[in-house]
Amino acid sequence: MTELVYHQDQYLKELDAKIVKIEGNKILLSKTIFIPQTNNEPGDFGKINNLKIAGSKKEGNEIWHIIPKKIPFDEGDIVKLELDWDKRLLAMRLHSALHLLAGPFDKDFGKRPVAGAIKGNQAYLVFKEEVSDEIINKALEQANEDIDKGLEIKSYFDEKREGFRWTQVGNYIPIPDGGLLLKSTKEIGKINLVDKELEEGKQKIIISIE
């Protein structure tokens, strides 16, 4: 099983790892700093021995890294992983912003998001019902105040459910999560409202950060 170093240190930019297996254009490593793509997050990009990876995907308990060119490595080789830090940092800032914003919606207004995702330079939360402009604006205002306070962002594994992780921002309710986040809300930057969409009774709130 691949050691998921990104869960141990989400700020680590380089790492040496051993190639465990090669299948076609996919590489399985002993450990990795590249988080795989999911339906909600873009996943990491970077290089393995200066070869750009086209992404990573999880298959069972393993993380496979995809190389778009012919792989010049052999099983057993030690290779250097280099993370595309700018993309990782943007994803962590957006992801952290979603978790933070969910806090005041839930705590102050009883509006708990049912979904959230990162798309490019933006991210969004989805609610099962329409949310008023007044509530949206007040939740955004509170979230940006919380950013200035530098609330702690904690991610931890569930003691009873293997592989299940939680994330908690400050004293807001913990939310199930498997992605990567910052350690403090101060690192997020200001949250801006981009758009609001109502589809089949569900409210989508789209944000960006600066």
N, C-alpha and C positions, 0 to 999 in steps of 0.2 A: 504493500500500500504506500502511495506517495505521501511523504511528510509535507503537510501543508504549512510551510513556514510563514505564509502571509497571515495566518491566524495568530502566529506568535509575535510577529513584528510587521505591522502594515506599512511601516516607513522604510523598510529595507529595500534598497534599490539594486543590489548586486548579490549574487550567490553562486558558489560552485556546487555542481551536482553530478551524479553519475548516471549515465544512460543505462537504464535497466532493460529496455526493449525497444525495438524499432519495427513498425508495421506500416509499410507503404510510405506515406509522407507524414506519419505520426511518430512522435517520440514520447516514451514513458521514462520519467526521471525518478531518481531516488527521493528527491525533495524539490520543491518549487516555490517561487515567489509570484508566479503568474496565476491569478484567480480565473477560473473558467467563465465563459459567457453563460448567462441564464436568460430567461424570458424577461427579467426585470432589470438586469444590469449588463453593461457592454462587455465586461471581461477585460483582461489586460493584454497589452501588446508590448513588444520589446524585441530583444535579440538573444540568440543562443550562439555563442562564439561568432558574433557579428553577422549571423544570418537572421533576418527578420522572421518572426513568427506571424502566421496569419490568424492567430487566436488559439484558444485552448477550449477543450470540452471535457466534461465529466462523463465517464462511462463506468457505471457501478461505483466502486470505491477508488477508481484511478482517475488521474488527470492526464490527458493526452495533449501534447503541444503539436500544432500543425505547422509544417514547413512547406511553403509553396514551391520550393525548388527541390532538386535531387539532394538527398541527405548525404553529406560527405563524412558522416560519423559512423562509428561502430559501437555495438553494445559493449559496455564496460568502460567507454571513454569518459573522462572527466571534462565537463564543459562549463563555461561561464555564462550565467544568465544575467542579462541587463534589462531592467524594467524601463518602459516608457513612462517616466515619472509624471510628466505633465498630464497625460491622460488619466493615470491612476489618481492623482491629486484632485482633478476635476470631478471624477466619479465619486470619490470619497466626500468631497464637499457637498455635492448634490444629494448623495445618499444620506449624509448627516443632516442636511437641511430638511429632508422629508421626515426623518424621525423626530427632529425637533418640532417641526410645524404640527405634526400629529398630536403632540403633547397638549398644547392649549385648546385645540379643537375638541379633544376628548375631555380634558379636565374642566375647562371653563364652560363648555357649551354642550357636552354630551354627544358630540359628533365624532364617532370613531371611523377612520378610513378603513375601507375593505380591500384596497389595493394601492399599489404605488410602483412607479418604474422610472428609470432614467432613459431618456432618449436624446442622444447628442449632447447639446449644451443646455438642455432643459430637463425638468423632471416633473412628475405629476402625482397627485393623490386622487383617489376616487372614493366617493361616498355613496351609500346606497339610496340616498334621497337628496333633494335639492337643499342647498345651504345658502342662506341669505347673504347679500353683499355686506351687511353690517357685521355678521359673524366672521366672514372671511377676512375683512379688513382688521377686525380686532384681534383675530388669531395671528395674523401676519405681524401686527404691531407688537404683540406679546413675544412672538418668536424672535423678532429682531432685538427686543430688549434683552431676551435671554442670551442672545449671541454676545452682547456687550458684557454680560455677567460672567462669561466664561464657565458655563456649566460643564461638569464632567460628563463624558460619554463613555459608558462602560459596555463591553461585550463579553459575554461569558457563556460557558457550556452548561446545559441543564444537568443537575446532579443525578437525575433518574433516567433521563432519556438520552441514550448515546447518540452523539453527533448533533444534538439539537441545541441551537444557540439563541440567546436572548440579547437584546440591546436596550439599555436604559439611558435616557438623557435626564440629568439632574434627578429630580424626584417624580418625574412623570412616569406613567405606567410602562413597565417593560413590554417590548414588542418582539415577537419571534423574528429572527433574521439570520441569514447566512453570509451576508456580504461584509464589506470592509467599511469602517467609519473612522473619523478623526477621534482624537482624544479629548478635545475641548470645543465648545461651540464658538469660541473666539476665532478658530481657524476657518469657519464657514464663509464669512463675509456677509454682506447684506443680502437678504432674500427679497426678490421682487416678484410681484404678480404679473404674469405674462398674459394669461387669458383664463376665462371660465367657460366651460361647455356643459350643457345639459343634454344627455342622451338617454332616452328611454327611462327617464326619471332619475338617472344617476348623475351626480355632480362630479365633474372633473375640474381640478384646480391645477393649472400649469404654472410653474415657477422657473426663475433663473436666479443666478447669484452674481454678485459683483465684488 
